[in-house]
Amino acid sequence: MSAYETILQRRTIRKFKQVAVPDLVLEKLVNAARHSPSGGNQQPLEYIIARNTELREELFKFLRWAAYIAPEGIPKEEEKPAAYIVIIGNNSGGSVTLSADLGAAAMSILLAAWEDGLGGCWIGACDRKNIKKLLGIPDGKEVECVIALGFRAEAPVMEENDTDVKYYKDAKGVLHVPKKTLKKIMNWEQY
């Protein structure tokens, strides 16, 4: 599958099979993030892989899931992530592109995960203070986001929609994800 095909197929996954993600795959995902572009090559991001059952349970408590479809979008016990990658910002170097670096790294993780048959959910809505304490993250470094990971147990579908961005579940429980049409967002030469 080409990179372009992976980008078009990837969807946010919030339901996971209860199968462990191999350590080598998790390491591969962090390595993909490490190779992502970084403004001024500052590389202000660090990563914590959380795969231990007890740690995952504690971390789960500090995450907020799927605002448009809550509480239905919150993974049930038998759907919870098999692992997390917590992305940490270390801005001691004075990076002015930390948020852009974060976006590039998170997307690299999600795309590499998809190619390996995994799904992921990029979670920015979380209790950063308690996650920092739980994971022993030192002062001067901050939780930027959490990527929930696991083998996919759902298959969301994309649909073009220029009027509504809210994702929803249909009567069969299939998640529909609206995306604006290319015609709506693209201009040639000028606005």
C-alpha positions as CSV (number, residue, x, y, z in Angstrom):
1,M,0.0,0.0,0.0
2,S,1.3,3.4,-0.9
3,A,1.7,6.2,1.7
4,Y,-1.2,8.1,-0.1
5,E,-3.4,5.0,0.1
6,T,-2.6,4.6,3.8
7,I,-3.5,8.3,4.4
8,L,-6.8,7.9,2.7
9,Q,-7.7,4.6,4.5
10,R,-6.7,5.5,8.0
11,R,-9.4,6.4,10.4
12,T,-9.5,7.0,14.2
13,I,-10.2,3.8,16.0
14,R,-11.8,3.7,19.5
15,K,-12.6,0.0,19.7
16,F,-9.7,-2.5,20.0
17,K,-9.2,-6.2,20.0
18,Q,-7.8,-7.5,23.3
19,V,-4.5,-8.7,21.8
20,A,-1.1,-7.4,22.9
21,V,0.8,-5.2,20.5
22,P,4.3,-6.7,20.1
23,D,7.1,-4.6,21.6
24,L,9.0,-4.4,18.3
25,V,5.9,-2.9,16.7
26,L,5.6,-0.2,19.4
27,E,9.3,0.6,19.1
28,K,8.8,0.8,15.3
29,L,6.0,3.4,15.9
30,V,8.2,5.6,18.1
31,N,11.0,5.3,15.5
32,A,8.6,6.5,12.8
33,A,7.8,9.5,15.0
34,R,11.5,10.1,15.6
35,H,12.0,10.4,11.9
36,S,9.3,13.0,11.5
37,P,10.2,16.5,10.5
38,S,11.0,19.0,13.3
39,G,11.4,22.7,13.0
40,G,15.1,23.7,13.2
41,N,15.7,20.0,13.8
42,Q,15.1,20.8,17.5
43,Q,13.5,17.4,18.1
44,P,11.7,18.5,21.3
45,L,9.6,15.3,21.7
46,E,10.1,12.3,23.8
47,Y,7.9,9.2,24.2
48,I,6.6,6.8,26.9
49,I,5.2,3.5,25.8
50,A,2.6,2.2,28.3
51,R,1.7,-1.5,27.7
52,N,1.5,-2.9,31.3
53,T,-2.1,-3.8,32.1
54,E,-2.3,-1.9,35.5
55,L,-0.6,1.2,34.0
56,R,-3.0,1.2,31.0
57,E,-6.0,1.0,33.4
58,E,-4.8,4.0,35.3
59,L,-4.0,6.0,32.2
60,F,-7.4,5.2,30.7
61,K,-9.0,7.1,33.7
62,F,-7.3,10.3,32.6
63,L,-8.5,10.3,28.9
64,R,-11.6,11.9,27.4
65,W,-13.0,10.0,24.4
66,A,-15.1,11.0,21.4
67,A,-17.0,14.2,22.4
68,Y,-19.5,14.0,19.6
69,I,-20.6,10.5,20.5
70,A,-19.9,10.3,24.2
71,P,-20.6,8.1,26.2
72,E,-21.0,5.6,23.3
73,G,-17.5,6.5,22.0
74,I,-15.8,5.5,25.2
75,P,-14.2,2.0,24.8
76,K,-15.9,-0.6,26.8
77,E,-13.9,-3.0,29.0
78,E,-13.5,-5.5,26.1
79,E,-12.6,-2.7,23.6
80,K,-9.9,-0.8,25.5
81,P,-6.5,0.0,23.9
82,A,-3.7,-2.6,24.2
83,A,-1.0,0.1,24.5
84,Y,-0.5,3.8,24.6
85,I,2.3,6.1,23.4
86,V,2.4,9.3,25.4
87,I,4.1,12.1,23.6
88,I,6.1,14.5,25.8
89,G,7.3,18.0,24.9
90,N,10.7,19.0,26.1
91,N,10.9,22.6,25.2
92,S,14.2,23.4,27.0
93,G,15.7,24.1,23.5
94,G,13.1,26.9,22.9
95,S,11.4,25.3,20.0
96,V,8.8,27.6,18.3
97,T,7.4,24.7,16.3
98,L,6.5,22.3,19.1
99,S,2.8,22.0,18.0
100,A,3.8,21.3,14.4
101,D,6.4,18.8,15.4
102,L,3.8,17.1,17.6
103,G,1.4,16.9,14.6
104,A,4.0,15.4,12.4
105,A,5.1,12.8,15.0
106,A,1.6,11.8,16.0
107,M,0.5,11.3,12.3
108,S,3.7,9.3,11.6
109,I,2.7,7.0,14.5
110,L,-0.9,6.6,13.3
111,L,0.1,5.9,9.7
112,A,2.8,3.4,10.6
113,A,0.3,1.7,13.0
114,W,-2.3,1.5,10.3
115,E,0.1,-0.2,7.9
116,D,0.8,-2.9,10.6
117,G,-2.9,-3.6,11.0
118,L,-3.3,-1.5,14.1
119,G,-5.6,1.4,14.8
120,G,-5.0,4.5,16.9
121,C,-6.8,7.4,18.5
122,W,-4.9,10.7,19.0
123,I,-6.1,12.0,22.3
124,G,-5.5,15.6,23.2
125,A,-8.3,15.9,25.7
126,C,-6.7,14.4,28.8
127,D,-5.8,15.2,32.4
128,R,-2.1,16.1,31.7
129,K,-1.3,16.9,35.3
130,N,-2.3,13.4,36.5
131,I,-0.7,11.7,33.6
132,K,2.5,13.5,34.3
133,K,2.4,12.4,37.9
134,L,1.4,8.8,37.0
135,L,4.3,8.4,34.6
136,G,6.9,10.3,36.6
137,I,7.5,12.9,34.0
138,P,9.9,15.5,35.4
139,D,9.4,19.2,35.6
140,G,10.2,21.1,32.4
141,K,8.6,18.4,30.3
142,E,4.9,18.3,29.5
143,V,2.3,15.7,28.3
144,E,1.4,16.9,24.7
145,C,-1.0,14.0,23.8
146,V,-1.7,10.3,24.2
147,I,-2.0,7.9,21.3
148,A,-4.2,4.9,22.1
149,L,-3.3,1.8,20.1
150,G,-4.4,-1.7,19.4
151,F,-5.6,-4.1,16.7
152,R,-8.7,-2.6,15.1
153,A,-12.1,-3.9,16.2
154,E,-14.1,-1.4,14.2
155,A,-14.2,-0.1,10.7
156,P,-15.3,3.6,10.5
157,V,-16.3,4.9,7.1
158,M,-15.5,8.3,5.6
159,E,-18.2,10.3,3.9
160,E,-18.0,13.7,2.1
161,N,-20.0,16.4,3.8
162,D,-19.6,20.1,3.4
163,T,-22.1,21.1,6.0
164,D,-21.4,19.0,9.2
165,V,-18.2,17.8,10.8
166,K,-19.7,15.8,13.6
167,Y,-19.0,12.1,13.4
168,Y,-21.8,9.7,14.3
169,K,-22.8,6.1,14.7
170,D,-25.6,4.7,12.5
171,A,-28.2,2.2,13.7
172,K,-25.8,-0.7,13.0
173,G,-23.1,0.9,15.2
174,V,-20.9,1.9,12.3
175,L,-19.0,5.1,12.9
176,H,-19.3,7.7,10.0
177,V,-16.7,10.4,9.7
178,P,-17.6,13.4,7.6
179,K,-14.8,15.1,5.6
180,K,-15.2,18.3,3.6
181,T,-15.0,17.8,-0.1
182,L,-11.8,18.7,-2.0
183,K,-13.8,21.3,-4.0
184,K,-14.8,23.0,-0.7
185,I,-11.3,23.4,0.7
186,M,-9.0,23.8,-2.4
187,N,-8.3,26.9,-4.4
188,W,-6.1,27.4,-7.5
189,E,-3.8,30.4,-7.7
190,Q,-5.7,32.5,-5.2
191,Y,-8.6,32.4,-2.8
